Amino acid sequence: MTIITPTGVAGINSITSSGNSLSFRNASGASIDVSGLKVAADSMNVSGIVTATGFVGNVTGNINASGVSTIATLRATSIVGVTTAGITTAYIGSVNDGPIAGTRNRIINGDMRIDQRNAGASTTVSTDPQYTLDRWVAGKGTVPNFTLIRSATTPVGFTSSLLVTMGSGTAPGSSGYAYLGHRIEGFNTSDLLWGTVNARPVTLSFWVNCSIVGTFGVSFRNGIVDTTYCTTYTINSTNTWEYKTVTIPGVTTGTWYSDNRSGIEIYWDFGVGTLYSGTAGQVNTGSNYFGVTGTTKLCSTTGATFYITGVQLEPGSVATPFERRSFGAELALCQRYYYSIVGTSSSNDVFASGFTTSSQFAGIGFLGTIMRAAPTFAVTGTIGNLNYTHPAVAATVNAVAGSTTTTSTYFVTLNSATGTTNGSGAYARIISTGTAVTFSAEL
């Protein structure tokens, strides 16, 4: 079988194979000797220049070459050490099938830049669940409170990280727990085909800097909370940035949502008791597992710190460099789950328009994006920093009388002790810093 028909190798007209042997022939069909060529069981090493119109069949091993190789058509599992290659048609699995095809990172705000809720202020985790930086959730039960804050301490190439600082060192016991998590919408994981025989493997990668060393747990749980794959990673040095990668096989069992519900949830175990811990290296079913048995528990050490950034989850078994999106694109992704209109000193932060009665305002507003589900409307900060204004009166708000939302609009009714004119056109606004109108559709 002819496997290469060269056009630019002097004196060689064809290269043919018979069993494990290669034969080189000139234009007359006579066999010739070739120097500079080494053929091993699974590779071909060439010194010099190879120009070929094509390979008949697929190249499934490695091509190692020094010099310039020009190939019309190539399909290979890997190409190593090629300085220059001119290829007319190439099929490269990591491009054509992922993981670097399209949007490969399923984590939103993996570089911790977006913090709509706190604008960089510290958050005390005292309940479960509690959202902190955008798309990041934490929780605790029976163990002491701990804090999270966006930090400027980072590995090279990043500007933000998430810093976790534990409280008083306390073992979680059987039912205690502390975790950091990220819940991914089913629409963004449906192509992984988890819960089917065609389930695809995934690779989690991240940068971590911790004040203690050990083997730590991380788990991948479904939204129904009855199927979890548990695994581990090791922190080798204290207070040092380390890059971690974890590859797990596609999970073929359980039900994994492929709609706007929670598809895959990832949990970093900071101290999860035995009641909620599964066995590493396998699928654990039938209970609410989000911890890993026998792993180091951060909550057991007073004041232990844990920085994390550059978090990426992608299809396949190869960890590729962190996928960087523009700030605007990342913010828009976050706003599908949490949208905030924040007061500034300009007093012009209008959030609704409508009309007044003698003591109320009723108005409508439009969200800046289509949210995952109809969000919950709330006011954070001082309610008195809201007012509604028409030509005669600016009425200070003292209560939210009601609200109705859709994925793109909202209708609010606000109360005031200030008398206003029935049927007068008006607008509602935030008049000071420290107050925000928020819309939450978190998973």
C-alpha positions in Angstrom: 0.0 0.0 0.0 1.4 3.4 -0.9 1.3 5.7 2.1 3.2 8.7 0.8 3.7 10.0 -2.7 6.4 12.6 -2.4 6.7 15.5 -4.8 9.7 17.3 -3.3 12.1 14.6 -2.1 14.8 14.2 -4.7 15.0 10.7 -6.2 12.0 9.2 -4.3 8.9 8.5 -6.3 6.9 6.4 -3.7 7.1 5.0 -0.3 5.2 1.7 0.2 4.6 -0.6 3.1 4.4 -4.3 3.4 3.8 -5.7 6.9 6.2 -3.9 9.1 8.6 -2.9 6.3 8.9 0.3 4.2 10.2 0.3 0.6 11.5 3.4 -1.2 11.4 3.4 -5.0 12.5 5.8 -7.7 10.6 6.8 -10.8 11.7 3.6 -12.6 10.3 1.5 -9.7 13.6 0.3 -8.5 14.3 0.1 -4.7 16.7 2.8 -3.3 18.4 3.4 0.0 17.4 6.5 2.0 19.6 8.1 4.7 18.3 10.4 7.5 15.1 8.4 8.1 14.4 6.5 11.3 11.3 4.4 11.6 10.2 3.1 15.0 7.2 1.0 16.0 4.9 4.0 16.5 6.7 7.0 14.9 8.6 8.3 11.9 11.5 10.6 12.5 12.8 12.6 9.5 15.7 14.9 9.2 15.5 17.3 6.3 12.5 18.4 4.3 9.5 16.2 3.4 7.0 17.5 0.9 4.0 15.2 0.2 0.7 15.6 -1.6 -1.0 13.5 1.0 -1.2 10.5 3.3 -3.3 7.6 2.3 -5.2 6.6 5.5 -4.9 8.3 8.9 -1.8 9.1 10.8 -2.5 7.9 14.3 0.9 8.2 16.0 3.3 11.1 16.3 5.1 13.0 13.5 8.4 14.3 14.7 10.3 16.4 12.2 13.1 19.0 12.0 12.9 21.2 8.9 9.9 22.2 6.9 7.2 19.6 6.1 4.5 20.4 3.5 1.5 18.0 3.6 -1.7 18.4 1.6 -3.9 16.4 4.0 -3.1 15.4 7.6 -5.0 13.7 10.3 -2.9 12.9 13.4 -3.4 12.4 17.1 -0.4 14.6 17.9 2.3 16.6 16.1 5.5 17.1 18.2 8.6 19.1 17.5 7.6 20.5 14.1 9.2 23.9 13.5 7.2 24.8 10.4 4.4 22.9 8.7 2.4 23.9 5.6 -0.8 21.9 5.6 -3.6 22.4 3.1 -6.2 20.5 5.1 -5.9 19.4 8.8 -8.2 17.7 11.2 -7.1 18.4 14.7 -9.3 16.9 17.4 -8.7 19.7 20.0 -10.1 22.3 17.5 -12.7 20.3 15.6 -14.1 18.4 18.5 -13.2 20.7 21.5 -11.8 21.6 23.9 -10.7 24.8 22.2 -13.6 25.0 19.8 -16.0 27.8 20.7 -16.7 28.6 24.3 -15.0 25.8 26.2 -15.0 27.1 29.8 -18.3 26.3 31.5 -17.4 28.3 34.6 -18.6 31.9 34.7 -16.5 34.5 36.5 -13.7 31.9 36.9 -11.1 34.7 37.2 -13.2 36.4 40.1 -13.4 39.8 38.5 -17.1 40.4 38.8 -18.5 41.2 42.3 -21.9 43.0 41.8 -23.2 42.2 45.3 -20.2 43.4 47.4 -18.0 45.5 45.2 -14.9 44.0 46.9 -16.2 44.1 50.4 -15.9 41.1 52.7 -18.8 38.7 53.2 -19.4 36.5 56.3 -20.7 33.1 55.4 -23.2 32.3 58.2 -25.9 30.3 56.3 -26.5 28.0 53.4 -26.5 28.8 50.5 -25.0 32.3 50.4 -23.8 33.9 47.1 -20.7 36.0 47.2 -18.7 36.9 44.1 -20.9 36.5 41.0 -21.8 32.9 40.3 -19.9 31.6 43.4 -21.9 30.2 46.3 -20.8 29.2 49.8 -22.4 27.5 52.7 -21.9 26.2 56.2 -23.6 24.1 58.9 -22.6 23.9 62.6 -19.0 24.9 61.9 -18.0 28.5 62.8 -18.6 31.3 60.2 -16.0 32.0 57.7 -15.4 35.0 55.3 -14.9 35.5 51.6 -13.6 38.5 49.7 -12.3 39.4 46.3 -8.5 39.7 46.6 -5.7 41.2 44.5 -3.4 38.4 45.5 -3.0 36.4 42.3 -0.7 34.2 40.2 0.9 35.9 37.2 -1.7 36.7 34.5 -4.7 37.3 36.8 -6.0 40.5 38.6 -8.4 38.9 41.1 -8.9 35.9 43.2 -11.4 34.7 45.8 -10.0 34.6 49.3 -11.5 32.3 51.9 -10.5 32.8 55.6 -11.8 30.2 58.1 -12.9 31.1 61.6 -12.1 29.2 64.8 -10.7 25.8 64.0 -13.5 23.2 64.4 -13.8 19.7 62.9 -17.0 19.3 61.0 -18.1 16.1 62.9 -20.6 13.9 61.1 -23.2 16.5 60.0 -21.2 19.8 59.9 -20.0 21.3 56.6 -18.3 24.2 54.9 -17.9 24.5 51.1 -17.4 26.8 48.2 -19.4 25.9 45.1 -20.2 26.8 41.5 -23.5 25.7 39.9 -23.7 25.5 36.1 -26.9 25.9 34.3 -28.1 22.8 32.4 -28.1 24.6 29.0 -24.4 25.0 29.4 -23.6 21.3 30.2 -26.1 19.5 28.0 -23.5 18.7 25.3 -21.5 16.7 27.9 -24.3 14.0 27.8 -24.0 13.1 31.5 -26.5 10.5 32.5 -26.1 8.6 29.2 -23.8 6.0 27.8 -22.2 8.7 25.7 -21.2 10.8 28.6 -18.0 12.9 27.9 -15.1 13.3 30.3 -14.3 16.7 31.7 -11.3 18.5 33.1 -11.3 21.0 35.9 -8.3 23.3 36.3 -7.6 26.1 38.7 -4.9 28.1 40.6 -4.9 27.7 44.4 -2.8 29.2 47.2 -3.5 27.7 50.7 -2.0 28.1 54.1 -2.1 24.4 54.8 -1.0 21.4 52.7 -2.8 18.1 52.2 -5.2 16.2 49.9 -8.4 18.1 49.5 -11.8 17.1 48.1 -13.7 18.4 45.1 -17.0 16.9 43.9 -19.3 17.1 40.9 -23.0 16.8 41.9 -26.2 16.8 39.8 -29.1 19.3 40.4 -31.4 16.6 41.7 -28.8 16.0 44.5 -28.6 12.2 44.2 -25.6 11.5 42.1 -22.0 12.8 42.8 -18.6 12.0 41.4 -16.0 12.6 44.2 -12.3 13.2 43.6 -9.2 14.8 45.1 -6.3 17.2 44.4 -3.1 17.8 46.5 -1.7 21.1 47.7 2.0 20.5 48.2 3.4 23.8 49.5 1.9 26.4 51.9 1.2 30.0 50.8 2.3 29.2 47.2 0.4 29.4 44.0 -0.1 26.0 42.5 -1.9 25.0 39.3 -4.2 22.0 39.7 -6.0 19.8 37.1 -8.5 17.2 37.7 -9.9 15.0 35.0 -12.9 12.7 35.6 -14.8 10.3 33.3 -18.2 11.2 32.0 -20.9 10.1 34.5 -23.3 7.7 32.8 -25.7 7.3 35.7 -28.2 9.7 37.3 -30.3 12.5 35.9 -28.5 15.6 34.9 -30.6 18.6 33.8 -30.1 20.0 30.3 -32.4 23.1 30.7 -32.4 26.2 32.9 -32.1 24.2 36.1 -28.8 23.3 37.7 -26.9 20.9 35.5 -23.5 20.2 37.2 -22.6 21.6 40.6 -18.9 21.7 41.7 -18.0 21.8 45.4 -14.7 22.4 47.0 -14.7 20.6 50.4 -13.6 23.0 53.2 -14.9 20.7 55.9 -17.7 18.3 55.1 -18.7 15.7 57.6 -19.1 12.0 57.0 -22.9 12.3 56.5 -22.4 14.3 53.3 -19.1 12.8 52.1 -18.6 10.2 49.3 -15.7 8.0 48.3 -13.1 9.5 46.0 -12.6 8.2 42.5 -16.1 6.9 41.9 -19.8 7.9 41.5 -21.7 8.1 44.8 -25.5 7.7 44.6 -28.5 7.9 46.8 -27.6 10.8 49.1 -26.6 14.4 49.2 -22.9 14.1 48.8 -20.7 17.2 48.3 -17.7 16.3 50.4 -15.0 13.6 50.0 -14.2 11.1 52.7 -10.7 11.1 54.3 -9.6 14.5 52.9 -8.0 17.5 54.6 -10.5 19.8 56.2 -9.7 23.5 56.0 -12.2 24.4 58.7 -10.2 22.4 61.3 -7.4 25.1 61.3 -8.1 28.5 62.9 -7.7 31.3 60.4 -6.7 29.0 57.5 -6.6 30.8 54.1 -7.5 29.6 50.7 -7.1 31.6 47.5 -8.5 30.4 44.2 -8.7 31.8 40.6 -8.5 30.8 37.0 -11.1 28.2 37.4 -12.0 26.3 34.2 -14.2 23.3 33.4 -14.0 22.0 29.9 -14.9 18.9 27.9 -12.1 16.3 27.3 -9.1 15.1 29.2 -6.7 17.9 28.5 -6.5 21.2 30.5 -6.1 24.1 28.1 -5.0 27.6 29.1 -7.7 29.7 30.9 -10.2 31.1 28.4 -10.3 34.8 28.8 -13.4 36.7 27.9 -13.9 40.5 27.8 -15.1 42.2 31.0 -18.3 43.2 29.3 -19.0 39.6 28.1 -18.3 38.1 31.5 -20.5 40.7 33.2 -23.4 39.9 30.8 -23.1 36.2 31.6 -23.2 37.0 35.3 -26.3 39.2 34.9 -28.3 36.3 33.6 -28.4 35.1 37.3 -28.0 38.4 39.2 -28.7 41.9 38.0 -28.1 45.0 40.1 -28.9 48.7 39.7 -26.6 50.5 42.1 -27.0 54.0 43.5 -24.4 56.6 42.8 -24.0 60.2 44.0 -25.7 61.6 40.9 -29.3 60.8 42.1 -30.1 59.9 38.5 -30.2 56.1 38.9 -33.8 55.7 37.6 -35.1 52.1 37.7 -38.8 52.4 36.9 -41.4 54.8 35.3 -45.1 54.9 35.9 -47.7 56.9 37.8 -48.7 57.9 41.4 -51.7 57.7 43.6 -52.1 59.7 46.8 -49.5 57.5 48.6 -48.0 55.1 46.1 -46.0 54.7 43.0 -46.6 51.9 40.5 -44.2 51.5 37.6 -42.4 49.2 35.2 -38.8 48.7 34.4 -36.7 46.6 31.9 -33.9 44.3 32.8 -30.6 44.6 30.9 -30.6 41.0 29.9 -32.8 37.9 29.6 -32.5 36.2 33.0 -32.4 32.5 33.7 -35.9 32.6 35.3 -38.2 35.3 36.7 -36.0 36.9 39.3 -36.7 37.9 42.9 -36.9 41.7 43.4 -35.2 43.2 46.4 -33.8 46.5 47.8 -30.4 46.3 49.5 -29.2 49.1 51.7 -31.5 51.9 53.0 -35.0 51.9 51.7 -35.2 55.7 52.3 -32.6 56.2 49.6 -35.4 55.5 47.0 -37.9 58.1 46.0 -40.4 58.6 43.2 -40.7 62.0 41.6 -43.3 63.9 39.6 -43.3 67.6 38.7 -44.7 68.7 42.1 -43.3 66.3 44.7 -40.4 64.0 45.4 -41.7 61.3 47.7 -39.4 59.3 49.9 -40.1 55.6 49.8 -40.7 53.8 53.1 -41.7 50.3 51.8 -42.0 48.1 48.8 -45.7 47.2 48.6 -45.3 44.6 45.9 -43.4 43.4 42.8 -43.9 41.2 39.8 -41.1 40.0 37.5 -40.6 38.2 34.2 -37.2 37.2 32.7 -37.0 40.6 31.0 -39.3 43.1 32.9 -40.6 44.0 36.3 -43.5 45.9 37.9 -43.1 47.5 41.3 -45.4 49.3 43.8 -43.7 51.6 46.3 -45.2 53.3 49.4 -44.5 56.7 50.8 -45.8 58.8 53.7 -45.5 61.9 51.4 -48.8 62.8 49.6 -48.7 62.8 45.8 -51.2 63.5 43.1 -53.4 60.7 41.7 -52.6 59.8 38.1 -49.5 61.9 37.8 -46.6 60.5 35.7 -43.5 59.8 37.7 -40.3 57.9 37.9 -38.6 55.9 40.7 -34.9 56.4 41.4 -32.0 55.7 43.8 -30.8 59.0 45.3 -27.7 57.9 47.2 -24.8 55.4 47.3 -25.0 52.3 49.4 -28.4 51.3 48.1 -29.3 49.0 45.1 -32.3 47.5 43.4 -31.4 43.8 42.8 -32.9 40.9 40.8 -31.8 37.4 41.6 -32.4 34.2 39.5 -29.5 32.2 41.0 -29.5 28.4 40.8 
